[in-house]
């Protein structure tokens, strides 16, 4: 007999999306309280093709100005930080993806010569509680950190 209840996978995915959307809303409000001027949310664009020829899209959660500096903000939301803080999920692959989207955004709007940075906002929405923990991590990474490393072989005789 088939159940009309969603499967665990479906409900977990929906719960995760809802949690992420709530986190982005809290993060946007928090940045506005800090004086940021929001200009875009969930900005998605094609940034290239993968090895199979499929289009690769990248998303920037929030784009905002902190004074004259254009900030590309990645928001990480968790129901708990018991296991690890949310920012650990901003790995090298995610940083490169956001940086590619940010470069395309800056080129599209002719902002290549404007100051910019990459920020992360972590949001922890504790289940069963109204407690919300929000932290802004300014300048979490920069483009220099994403350059491909070249191996230098040294042979000391």
Chimera marker file (.cmm) of the C-alpha trace (Angstrom):
<marker_set name="trace">
<marker id="1" x="0.000" y="0.000" z="0.000" r="1" g="1" b="0" radius="0.5"/>
<marker id="2" x="1.330" y="3.403" z="-0.982" r="1" g="1" b="0" radius="0.5"/>
<marker id="3" x="1.430" y="6.124" z="1.647" r="1" g="1" b="0" radius="0.5"/>
<marker id="4" x="0.322" y="9.669" z="0.892" r="1" g="1" b="0" radius="0.5"/>
<marker id="5" x="3.004" y="10.904" z="3.278" r="1" g="1" b="0" radius="0.5"/>
<marker id="6" x="6.100" y="12.345" z="1.601" r="1" g="1" b="0" radius="0.5"/>
<marker id="7" x="9.177" y="10.172" z="1.803" r="1" g="1" b="0" radius="0.5"/>
<marker id="8" x="11.899" y="11.029" z="4.305" r="1" g="1" b="0" radius="0.5"/>
<marker id="9" x="14.106" y="12.289" z="1.480" r="1" g="1" b="0" radius="0.5"/>
<marker id="10" x="11.382" y="14.589" z="0.099" r="1" g="1" b="0" radius="0.5"/>
<marker id="11" x="10.456" y="16.057" z="3.485" r="1" g="1" b="0" radius="0.5"/>
<marker id="12" x="14.099" y="16.526" z="4.464" r="1" g="1" b="0" radius="0.5"/>
<marker id="13" x="14.837" y="18.356" z="1.196" r="1" g="1" b="0" radius="0.5"/>
<marker id="14" x="11.823" y="20.611" z="1.625" r="1" g="1" b="0" radius="0.5"/>
<marker id="15" x="12.710" y="21.257" z="5.273" r="1" g="1" b="0" radius="0.5"/>
<marker id="16" x="16.270" y="22.155" z="4.241" r="1" g="1" b="0" radius="0.5"/>
<marker id="17" x="15.039" y="24.587" z="1.565" r="1" g="1" b="0" radius="0.5"/>
<marker id="18" x="12.640" y="26.216" z="4.031" r="1" g="1" b="0" radius="0.5"/>
<marker id="19" x="15.414" y="26.495" z="6.617" r="1" g="1" b="0" radius="0.5"/>
<marker id="20" x="17.727" y="28.051" z="4.020" r="1" g="1" b="0" radius="0.5"/>
<marker id="21" x="15.096" y="30.558" z="2.889" r="1" g="1" b="0" radius="0.5"/>
<marker id="22" x="14.394" y="31.602" z="6.479" r="1" g="1" b="0" radius="0.5"/>
<marker id="23" x="18.117" y="31.963" z="7.103" r="1" g="1" b="0" radius="0.5"/>
<marker id="24" x="18.550" y="34.185" z="4.044" r="1" g="1" b="0" radius="0.5"/>
<marker id="25" x="15.668" y="36.381" z="5.195" r="1" g="1" b="0" radius="0.5"/>
<marker id="26" x="17.236" y="36.774" z="8.659" r="1" g="1" b="0" radius="0.5"/>
<marker id="27" x="20.655" y="37.419" z="7.110" r="1" g="1" b="0" radius="0.5"/>
<marker id="28" x="19.272" y="40.123" z="4.805" r="1" g="1" b="0" radius="0.5"/>
<marker id="29" x="17.521" y="41.864" z="7.698" r="1" g="1" b="0" radius="0.5"/>
<marker id="30" x="20.689" y="41.614" z="9.817" r="1" g="1" b="0" radius="0.5"/>
<marker id="31" x="22.863" y="43.139" z="7.080" r="1" g="1" b="0" radius="0.5"/>
<marker id="32" x="20.382" y="45.994" z="6.624" r="1" g="1" b="0" radius="0.5"/>
<marker id="33" x="20.556" y="46.658" z="10.392" r="1" g="1" b="0" radius="0.5"/>
<marker id="34" x="24.338" y="46.889" z="10.030" r="1" g="1" b="0" radius="0.5"/>
<marker id="35" x="23.949" y="49.507" z="7.292" r="1" g="1" b="0" radius="0.5"/>
<marker id="36" x="24.426" y="47.331" z="4.215" r="1" g="1" b="0" radius="0.5"/>
<marker id="37" x="22.383" y="48.292" z="1.149" r="1" g="1" b="0" radius="0.5"/>
<marker id="38" x="20.974" y="45.142" z="-0.480" r="1" g="1" b="0" radius="0.5"/>
<marker id="39" x="20.863" y="45.123" z="-4.270" r="1" g="1" b="0" radius="0.5"/>
<marker id="40" x="20.124" y="41.469" z="-5.153" r="1" g="1" b="0" radius="0.5"/>
<marker id="41" x="19.100" y="38.169" z="-3.591" r="1" g="1" b="0" radius="0.5"/>
<marker id="42" x="19.509" y="34.670" z="-5.006" r="1" g="1" b="0" radius="0.5"/>
<marker id="43" x="21.279" y="35.984" z="-8.092" r="1" g="1" b="0" radius="0.5"/>
<marker id="44" x="21.794" y="33.035" z="-10.437" r="1" g="1" b="0" radius="0.5"/>
<marker id="45" x="23.624" y="32.988" z="-13.750" r="1" g="1" b="0" radius="0.5"/>
<marker id="46" x="25.366" y="30.571" z="-16.064" r="1" g="1" b="0" radius="0.5"/>
<marker id="47" x="29.117" y="30.635" z="-15.536" r="1" g="1" b="0" radius="0.5"/>
<marker id="48" x="30.271" y="27.977" z="-17.988" r="1" g="1" b="0" radius="0.5"/>
<marker id="49" x="29.986" y="24.336" z="-18.959" r="1" g="1" b="0" radius="0.5"/>
<marker id="50" x="31.166" y="21.179" z="-17.257" r="1" g="1" b="0" radius="0.5"/>
<marker id="51" x="33.105" y="18.346" z="-18.875" r="1" g="1" b="0" radius="0.5"/>
<marker id="52" x="29.838" y="16.812" z="-20.153" r="1" g="1" b="0" radius="0.5"/>
<marker id="53" x="28.858" y="20.063" z="-21.853" r="1" g="1" b="0" radius="0.5"/>
<marker id="54" x="26.075" y="20.853" z="-19.399" r="1" g="1" b="0" radius="0.5"/>
<marker id="55" x="25.514" y="24.446" z="-18.317" r="1" g="1" b="0" radius="0.5"/>
<marker id="56" x="26.934" y="25.250" z="-14.889" r="1" g="1" b="0" radius="0.5"/>
<marker id="57" x="24.944" y="27.784" z="-12.889" r="1" g="1" b="0" radius="0.5"/>
<marker id="58" x="26.229" y="29.658" z="-9.868" r="1" g="1" b="0" radius="0.5"/>
<marker id="59" x="24.201" y="31.483" z="-7.267" r="1" g="1" b="0" radius="0.5"/>
<marker id="60" x="25.071" y="34.375" z="-5.014" r="1" g="1" b="0" radius="0.5"/>
<marker id="61" x="22.784" y="34.418" z="-1.982" r="1" g="1" b="0" radius="0.5"/>
<marker id="62" x="22.982" y="38.178" z="-1.343" r="1" g="1" b="0" radius="0.5"/>
<marker id="63" x="24.659" y="41.091" z="-3.101" r="1" g="1" b="0" radius="0.5"/>
<marker id="64" x="24.975" y="44.261" z="-1.043" r="1" g="1" b="0" radius="0.5"/>
<marker id="65" x="27.015" y="47.406" z="-0.594" r="1" g="1" b="0" radius="0.5"/>
<marker id="66" x="28.869" y="48.060" z="2.657" r="1" g="1" b="0" radius="0.5"/>
<marker id="67" x="29.650" y="51.709" z="2.022" r="1" g="1" b="0" radius="0.5"/>
<marker id="68" x="31.495" y="51.792" z="-1.320" r="1" g="1" b="0" radius="0.5"/>
<marker id="69" x="32.415" y="48.088" z="-1.189" r="1" g="1" b="0" radius="0.5"/>
<marker id="70" x="30.356" y="45.589" z="-3.163" r="1" g="1" b="0" radius="0.5"/>
<marker id="71" x="29.848" y="42.467" z="-1.038" r="1" g="1" b="0" radius="0.5"/>
<marker id="72" x="28.996" y="39.019" z="-2.329" r="1" g="1" b="0" radius="0.5"/>
<marker id="73" x="27.457" y="37.227" z="0.628" r="1" g="1" b="0" radius="0.5"/>
<marker id="74" x="27.121" y="33.473" z="1.089" r="1" g="1" b="0" radius="0.5"/>
<marker id="75" x="24.535" y="32.556" z="3.733" r="1" g="1" b="0" radius="0.5"/>
<marker id="76" x="24.865" y="29.279" z="5.643" r="1" g="1" b="0" radius="0.5"/>
<marker id="77" x="21.932" y="28.271" z="7.812" r="1" g="1" b="0" radius="0.5"/>
<marker id="78" x="21.769" y="25.370" z="10.233" r="1" g="1" b="0" radius="0.5"/>
<marker id="79" x="19.262" y="24.111" z="12.769" r="1" g="1" b="0" radius="0.5"/>
<marker id="80" x="22.154" y="23.449" z="15.152" r="1" g="1" b="0" radius="0.5"/>
<marker id="81" x="25.879" y="24.072" z="15.331" r="1" g="1" b="0" radius="0.5"/>
<marker id="82" x="26.416" y="21.108" z="17.626" r="1" g="1" b="0" radius="0.5"/>
<marker id="83" x="28.486" y="19.153" z="15.108" r="1" g="1" b="0" radius="0.5"/>
<marker id="84" x="30.284" y="22.006" z="13.342" r="1" g="1" b="0" radius="0.5"/>
<marker id="85" x="29.801" y="25.716" z="12.702" r="1" g="1" b="0" radius="0.5"/>
<marker id="86" x="27.917" y="26.565" z="9.478" r="1" g="1" b="0" radius="0.5"/>
<marker id="87" x="30.900" y="28.247" z="7.781" r="1" g="1" b="0" radius="0.5"/>
<marker id="88" x="32.773" y="24.945" z="7.432" r="1" g="1" b="0" radius="0.5"/>
<marker id="89" x="30.481" y="24.198" z="4.492" r="1" g="1" b="0" radius="0.5"/>
<marker id="90" x="31.921" y="27.117" z="2.536" r="1" g="1" b="0" radius="0.5"/>
<marker id="91" x="34.609" y="24.934" z="1.013" r="1" g="1" b="0" radius="0.5"/>
<marker id="92" x="37.031" y="25.691" z="-1.825" r="1" g="1" b="0" radius="0.5"/>
<marker id="93" x="34.548" y="24.498" z="-4.483" r="1" g="1" b="0" radius="0.5"/>
<marker id="94" x="31.804" y="26.791" z="-3.142" r="1" g="1" b="0" radius="0.5"/>
<marker id="95" x="34.198" y="29.744" z="-2.898" r="1" g="1" b="0" radius="0.5"/>
<marker id="96" x="35.275" y="29.246" z="-6.523" r="1" g="1" b="0" radius="0.5"/>
<marker id="97" x="31.657" y="28.980" z="-7.659" r="1" g="1" b="0" radius="0.5"/>
<marker id="98" x="30.679" y="32.224" z="-5.890" r="1" g="1" b="0" radius="0.5"/>
<marker id="99" x="33.812" y="33.970" z="-7.188" r="1" g="1" b="0" radius="0.5"/>
<marker id="100" x="32.970" y="32.967" z="-10.786" r="1" g="1" b="0" radius="0.5"/>
<marker id="101" x="29.434" y="34.299" z="-10.393" r="1" g="1" b="0" radius="0.5"/>
<marker id="102" x="30.740" y="37.488" z="-8.760" r="1" g="1" b="0" radius="0.5"/>
<marker id="103" x="33.193" y="38.051" z="-11.624" r="1" g="1" b="0" radius="0.5"/>
<marker id="104" x="30.369" y="37.617" z="-14.160" r="1" g="1" b="0" radius="0.5"/>
<marker id="105" x="28.134" y="39.959" z="-12.118" r="1" g="1" b="0" radius="0.5"/>
<marker id="106" x="30.835" y="42.638" z="-11.988" r="1" g="1" b="0" radius="0.5"/>
<marker id="107" x="31.512" y="42.317" z="-15.742" r="1" g="1" b="0" radius="0.5"/>
<marker id="108" x="27.815" y="42.401" z="-16.599" r="1" g="1" b="0" radius="0.5"/>
<marker id="109" x="27.339" y="45.677" z="-14.682" r="1" g="1" b="0" radius="0.5"/>
<marker id="110" x="30.768" y="47.179" z="-15.572" r="1" g="1" b="0" radius="0.5"/>
<marker id="111" x="31.943" y="47.138" z="-11.957" r="1" g="1" b="0" radius="0.5"/>
<marker id="112" x="35.383" y="45.580" z="-12.525" r="1" g="1" b="0" radius="0.5"/>
<marker id="113" x="37.238" y="48.549" z="-11.010" r="1" g="1" b="0" radius="0.5"/>
<marker id="114" x="35.054" y="48.838" z="-7.901" r="1" g="1" b="0" radius="0.5"/>
<marker id="115" x="36.177" y="47.467" z="-4.523" r="1" g="1" b="0" radius="0.5"/>
<marker id="116" x="34.543" y="44.162" z="-3.593" r="1" g="1" b="0" radius="0.5"/>
<marker id="117" x="34.822" y="41.342" z="-1.081" r="1" g="1" b="0" radius="0.5"/>
<marker id="118" x="33.314" y="37.998" z="-0.131" r="1" g="1" b="0" radius="0.5"/>
<marker id="119" x="31.432" y="37.747" z="3.163" r="1" g="1" b="0" radius="0.5"/>
<marker id="120" x="29.690" y="34.851" z="4.889" r="1" g="1" b="0" radius="0.5"/>
<marker id="121" x="26.708" y="35.148" z="7.199" r="1" g="1" b="0" radius="0.5"/>
<marker id="122" x="26.038" y="32.176" z="9.464" r="1" g="1" b="0" radius="0.5"/>
<marker id="123" x="22.560" y="31.658" z="10.873" r="1" g="1" b="0" radius="0.5"/>
<marker id="124" x="21.701" y="29.061" z="13.511" r="1" g="1" b="0" radius="0.5"/>
<marker id="125" x="17.956" y="28.627" z="14.054" r="1" g="1" b="0" radius="0.5"/>
<marker id="126" x="17.663" y="26.394" z="17.106" r="1" g="1" b="0" radius="0.5"/>
<marker id="127" x="14.798" y="23.914" z="16.735" r="1" g="1" b="0" radius="0.5"/>
<marker id="128" x="12.075" y="24.269" z="19.362" r="1" g="1" b="0" radius="0.5"/>
<marker id="129" x="13.381" y="27.676" z="20.393" r="1" g="1" b="0" radius="0.5"/>
<marker id="130" x="13.050" y="31.243" z="19.222" r="1" g="1" b="0" radius="0.5"/>
<marker id="131" x="16.789" y="31.734" z="19.649" r="1" g="1" b="0" radius="0.5"/>
<marker id="132" x="18.592" y="32.914" z="16.526" r="1" g="1" b="0" radius="0.5"/>
<marker id="133" x="22.361" y="33.219" z="16.275" r="1" g="1" b="0" radius="0.5"/>
<marker id="134" x="23.674" y="35.331" z="13.402" r="1" g="1" b="0" radius="0.5"/>
<marker id="135" x="27.314" y="36.068" z="12.687" r="1" g="1" b="0" radius="0.5"/>
<marker id="136" x="28.889" y="38.115" z="9.897" r="1" g="1" b="0" radius="0.5"/>
<marker id="137" x="32.309" y="36.952" z="8.727" r="1" g="1" b="0" radius="0.5"/>
<marker id="138" x="33.675" y="39.833" z="6.679" r="1" g="1" b="0" radius="0.5"/>
<marker id="139" x="36.225" y="39.160" z="3.955" r="1" g="1" b="0" radius="0.5"/>
<marker id="140" x="35.956" y="35.395" z="4.536" r="1" g="1" b="0" radius="0.5"/>
<marker id="141" x="38.104" y="34.718" z="1.461" r="1" g="1" b="0" radius="0.5"/>
<marker id="142" x="39.687" y="36.545" z="-1.455" r="1" g="1" b="0" radius="0.5"/>
<marker id="143" x="40.537" y="35.736" z="-5.056" r="1" g="1" b="0" radius="0.5"/>
<marker id="144" x="44.232" y="35.177" z="-4.316" r="1" g="1" b="0" radius="0.5"/>
<marker id="145" x="43.354" y="32.192" z="-2.128" r="1" g="1" b="0" radius="0.5"/>
<marker id="146" x="41.559" y="30.542" z="-5.041" r="1" g="1" b="0" radius="0.5"/>
<marker id="147" x="44.396" y="30.606" z="-7.542" r="1" g="1" b="0" radius="0.5"/>
<marker id="148" x="45.563" y="27.221" z="-8.647" r="1" g="1" b="0" radius="0.5"/>
<marker id="149" x="48.677" y="26.173" z="-6.839" r="1" g="1" b="0" radius="0.5"/>
<marker id="150" x="51.713" y="25.340" z="-8.877" r="1" g="1" b="0" radius="0.5"/>
<marker id="151" x="53.968" y="22.599" z="-7.675" r="1" g="1" b="0" radius="0.5"/>
<marker id="152" x="57.625" y="23.465" z="-7.529" r="1" g="1" b="0" radius="0.5"/>
<marker id="153" x="60.007" y="20.581" z="-7.519" r="1" g="1" b="0" radius="0.5"/>
<marker id="154" x="63.301" y="21.115" z="-5.820" r="1" g="1" b="0" radius="0.5"/>
<marker id="155" x="66.147" y="18.729" z="-5.968" r="1" g="1" b="0" radius="0.5"/>
<marker id="156" x="68.784" y="19.433" z="-3.403" r="1" g="1" b="0" radius="0.5"/>
<marker id="157" x="72.068" y="17.670" z="-4.066" r="1" g="1" b="0" radius="0.5"/>
<link id1="1" id2="2" r="1" g="1" b="0" radius="0.2"/>
<link id1="2" id2="3" r="1" g="1" b="0" radius="0.2"/>
<link id1="3" id2="4" r="1" g="1" b="0" radius="0.2"/>
<link id1="4" id2="5" r="1" g="1" b="0" radius="0.2"/>
<link id1="5" id2="6" r="1" g="1" b="0" radius="0.2"/>
<link id1="6" id2="7" r="1" g="1" b="0" radius="0.2"/>
<link id1="7" id2="8" r="1" g="1" b="0" radius="0.2"/>
<link id1="8" id2="9" r="1" g="1" b="0" radius="0.2"/>
<link id1="9" id2="10" r="1" g="1" b="0" radius="0.2"/>
<link id1="10" id2="11" r="1" g="1" b="0" radius="0.2"/>
<link id1="11" id2="12" r="1" g="1" b="0" radius="0.2"/>
<link id1="12" id2="13" r="1" g="1" b="0" radius="0.2"/>
<link id1="13" id2="14" r="1" g="1" b="0" radius="0.2"/>
<link id1="14" id2="15" r="1" g="1" b="0" radius="0.2"/>
<link id1="15" id2="16" r="1" g="1" b="0" radius="0.2"/>
<link id1="16" id2="17" r="1" g="1" b="0" radius="0.2"/>
<link id1="17" id2="18" r="1" g="1" b="0" radius="0.2"/>
<link id1="18" id2="19" r="1" g="1" b="0" radius="0.2"/>
<link id1="19" id2="20" r="1" g="1" b="0" radius="0.2"/>
<link id1="20" id2="21" r="1" g="1" b="0" radius="0.2"/>
<link id1="21" id2="22" r="1" g="1" b="0" radius="0.2"/>
<link id1="22" id2="23" r="1" g="1" b="0" radius="0.2"/>
<link id1="23" id2="24" r="1" g="1" b="0" radius="0.2"/>
<link id1="24" id2="25" r="1" g="1" b="0" radius="0.2"/>
<link id1="25" id2="26" r="1" g="1" b="0" radius="0.2"/>
<link id1="26" id2="27" r="1" g="1" b="0" radius="0.2"/>
<link id1="27" id2="28" r="1" g="1" b="0" radius="0.2"/>
<link id1="28" id2="29" r="1" g="1" b="0" radius="0.2"/>
<link id1="29" id2="30" r="1" g="1" b="0" radius="0.2"/>
<link id1="30" id2="31" r="1" g="1" b="0" radius="0.2"/>
<link id1="31" id2="32" r="1" g="1" b="0" radius="0.2"/>
<link id1="32" id2="33" r="1" g="1" b="0" radius="0.2"/>
<link id1="33" id2="34" r="1" g="1" b="0" radius="0.2"/>
<link id1="34" id2="35" r="1" g="1" b="0" radius="0.2"/>
<link id1="35" id2="36" r="1" g="1" b="0" radius="0.2"/>
<link id1="36" id2="37" r="1" g="1" b="0" radius="0.2"/>
<link id1="37" id2="38" r="1" g="1" b="0" radius="0.2"/>
<link id1="38" id2="39" r="1" g="1" b="0" radius="0.2"/>
<link id1="39" id2="40" r="1" g="1" b="0" radius="0.2"/>
<link id1="40" id2="41" r="1" g="1" b="0" radius="0.2"/>
<link id1="41" id2="42" r="1" g="1" b="0" radius="0.2"/>
<link id1="42" id2="43" r="1" g="1" b="0" radius="0.2"/>
<link id1="43" id2="44" r="1" g="1" b="0" radius="0.2"/>
<link id1="44" id2="45" r="1" g="1" b="0" radius="0.2"/>
<link id1="45" id2="46" r="1" g="1" b="0" radius="0.2"/>
<link id1="46" id2="47" r="1" g="1" b="0" radius="0.2"/>
<link id1="47" id2="48" r="1" g="1" b="0" radius="0.2"/>
<link id1="48" id2="49" r="1" g="1" b="0" radius="0.2"/>
<link id1="49" id2="50" r="1" g="1" b="0" radius="0.2"/>
<link id1="50" id2="51" r="1" g="1" b="0" radius="0.2"/>
<link id1="51" id2="52" r="1" g="1" b="0" radius="0.2"/>
<link id1="52" id2="53" r="1" g="1" b="0" radius="0.2"/>
<link id1="53" id2="54" r="1" g="1" b="0" radius="0.2"/>
<link id1="54" id2="55" r="1" g="1" b="0" radius="0.2"/>
<link id1="55" id2="56" r="1" g="1" b="0" radius="0.2"/>
<link id1="56" id2="57" r="1" g="1" b="0" radius="0.2"/>
<link id1="57" id2="58" r="1" g="1" b="0" radius="0.2"/>
<link id1="58" id2="59" r="1" g="1" b="0" radius="0.2"/>
<link id1="59" id2="60" r="1" g="1" b="0" radius="0.2"/>
<link id1="60" id2="61" r="1" g="1" b="0" radius="0.2"/>
<link id1="61" id2="62" r="1" g="1" b="0" radius="0.2"/>
<link id1="62" id2="63" r="1" g="1" b="0" radius="0.2"/>
<link id1="63" id2="64" r="1" g="1" b="0" radius="0.2"/>
<link id1="64" id2="65" r="1" g="1" b="0" radius="0.2"/>
<link id1="65" id2="66" r="1" g="1" b="0" radius="0.2"/>
<link id1="66" id2="67" r="1" g="1" b="0" radius="0.2"/>
<link id1="67" id2="68" r="1" g="1" b="0" radius="0.2"/>
<link id1="68" id2="69" r="1" g="1" b="0" radius="0.2"/>
<link id1="69" id2="70" r="1" g="1" b="0" radius="0.2"/>
<link id1="70" id2="71" r="1" g="1" b="0" radius="0.2"/>
<link id1="71" id2="72" r="1" g="1" b="0" radius="0.2"/>
<link id1="72" id2="73" r="1" g="1" b="0" radius="0.2"/>
<link id1="73" id2="74" r="1" g="1" b="0" radius="0.2"/>
<link id1="74" id2="75" r="1" g="1" b="0" radius="0.2"/>
<link id1="75" id2="76" r="1" g="1" b="0" radius="0.2"/>
<link id1="76" id2="77" r="1" g="1" b="0" radius="0.2"/>
<link id1="77" id2="78" r="1" g="1" b="0" radius="0.2"/>
<link id1="78" id2="79" r="1" g="1" b="0" radius="0.2"/>
<link id1="79" id2="80" r="1" g="1" b="0" radius="0.2"/>
<link id1="80" id2="81" r="1" g="1" b="0" radius="0.2"/>
<link id1="81" id2="82" r="1" g="1" b="0" radius="0.2"/>
<link id1="82" id2="83" r="1" g="1" b="0" radius="0.2"/>
<link id1="83" id2="84" r="1" g="1" b="0" radius="0.2"/>
<link id1="84" id2="85" r="1" g="1" b="0" radius="0.2"/>
<link id1="85" id2="86" r="1" g="1" b="0" radius="0.2"/>
<link id1="86" id2="87" r="1" g="1" b="0" radius="0.2"/>
<link id1="87" id2="88" r="1" g="1" b="0" radius="0.2"/>
<link id1="88" id2="89" r="1" g="1" b="0" radius="0.2"/>
<link id1="89" id2="90" r="1" g="1" b="0" radius="0.2"/>
<link id1="90" id2="91" r="1" g="1" b="0" radius="0.2"/>
<link id1="91" id2="92" r="1" g="1" b="0" radius="0.2"/>
<link id1="92" id2="93" r="1" g="1" b="0" radius="0.2"/>
<link id1="93" id2="94" r="1" g="1" b="0" radius="0.2"/>
<link id1="94" id2="95" r="1" g="1" b="0" radius="0.2"/>
<link id1="95" id2="96" r="1" g="1" b="0" radius="0.2"/>
<link id1="96" id2="97" r="1" g="1" b="0" radius="0.2"/>
<link id1="97" id2="98" r="1" g="1" b="0" radius="0.2"/>
<link id1="98" id2="99" r="1" g="1" b="0" radius="0.2"/>
<link id1="99" id2="100" r="1" g="1" b="0" radius="0.2"/>
<link id1="100" id2="101" r="1" g="1" b="0" radius="0.2"/>
<link id1="101" id2="102" r="1" g="1" b="0" radius="0.2"/>
<link id1="102" id2="103" r="1" g="1" b="0" radius="0.2"/>
<link id1="103" id2="104" r="1" g="1" b="0" radius="0.2"/>
<link id1="104" id2="105" r="1" g="1" b="0" radius="0.2"/>
<link id1="105" id2="106" r="1" g="1" b="0" radius="0.2"/>
<link id1="106" id2="107" r="1" g="1" b="0" radius="0.2"/>
<link id1="107" id2="108" r="1" g="1" b="0" radius="0.2"/>
<link id1="108" id2="109" r="1" g="1" b="0" radius="0.2"/>
<link id1="109" id2="110" r="1" g="1" b="0" radius="0.2"/>
<link id1="110" id2="111" r="1" g="1" b="0" radius="0.2"/>
<link id1="111" id2="112" r="1" g="1" b="0" radius="0.2"/>
<link id1="112" id2="113" r="1" g="1" b="0" radius="0.2"/>
<link id1="113" id2="114" r="1" g="1" b="0" radius="0.2"/>
<link id1="114" id2="115" r="1" g="1" b="0" radius="0.2"/>
<link id1="115" id2="116" r="1" g="1" b="0" radius="0.2"/>
<link id1="116" id2="117" r="1" g="1" b="0" radius="0.2"/>
<link id1="117" id2="118" r="1" g="1" b="0" radius="0.2"/>
<link id1="118" id2="119" r="1" g="1" b="0" radius="0.2"/>
<link id1="119" id2="120" r="1" g="1" b="0" radius="0.2"/>
<link id1="120" id2="121" r="1" g="1" b="0" radius="0.2"/>
<link id1="121" id2="122" r="1" g="1" b="0" radius="0.2"/>
<link id1="122" id2="123" r="1" g="1" b="0" radius="0.2"/>
<link id1="123" id2="124" r="1" g="1" b="0" radius="0.2"/>
<link id1="124" id2="125" r="1" g="1" b="0" radius="0.2"/>
<link id1="125" id2="126" r="1" g="1" b="0" radius="0.2"/>
<link id1="126" id2="127" r="1" g="1" b="0" radius="0.2"/>
<link id1="127" id2="128" r="1" g="1" b="0" radius="0.2"/>
<link id1="128" id2="129" r="1" g="1" b="0" radius="0.2"/>
<link id1="129" id2="130" r="1" g="1" b="0" radius="0.2"/>
<link id1="130" id2="131" r="1" g="1" b="0" radius="0.2"/>
<link id1="131" id2="132" r="1" g="1" b="0" radius="0.2"/>
<link id1="132" id2="133" r="1" g="1" b="0" radius="0.2"/>
<link id1="133" id2="134" r="1" g="1" b="0" radius="0.2"/>
<link id1="134" id2="135" r="1" g="1" b="0" radius="0.2"/>
<link id1="135" id2="136" r="1" g="1" b="0" radius="0.2"/>
<link id1="136" id2="137" r="1" g="1" b="0" radius="0.2"/>
<link id1="137" id2="138" r="1" g="1" b="0" radius="0.2"/>
<link id1="138" id2="139" r="1" g="1" b="0" radius="0.2"/>
<link id1="139" id2="140" r="1" g="1" b="0" radius="0.2"/>
<link id1="140" id2="141" r="1" g="1" b="0" radius="0.2"/>
<link id1="141" id2="142" r="1" g="1" b="0" radius="0.2"/>
<link id1="142" id2="143" r="1" g="1" b="0" radius="0.2"/>
<link id1="143" id2="144" r="1" g="1" b="0" radius="0.2"/>
<link id1="144" id2="145" r="1" g="1" b="0" radius="0.2"/>
<link id1="145" id2="146" r="1" g="1" b="0" radius="0.2"/>
<link id1="146" id2="147" r="1" g="1" b="0" radius="0.2"/>
<link id1="147" id2="148" r="1" g="1" b="0" radius="0.2"/>
<link id1="148" id2="149" r="1" g="1" b="0" radius="0.2"/>
<link id1="149" id2="150" r="1" g="1" b="0" radius="0.2"/>
<link id1="150" id2="151" r="1" g="1" b="0" radius="0.2"/>
<link id1="151" id2="152" r="1" g="1" b="0" radius="0.2"/>
<link id1="152" id2="153" r="1" g="1" b="0" radius="0.2"/>
<link id1="153" id2="154" r="1" g="1" b="0" radius="0.2"/>
<link id1="154" id2="155" r="1" g="1" b="0" radius="0.2"/>
<link id1="155" id2="156" r="1" g="1" b="0" radius="0.2"/>
<link id1="156" id2="157" r="1" g="1" b="0" radius="0.2"/>
</marker_set>
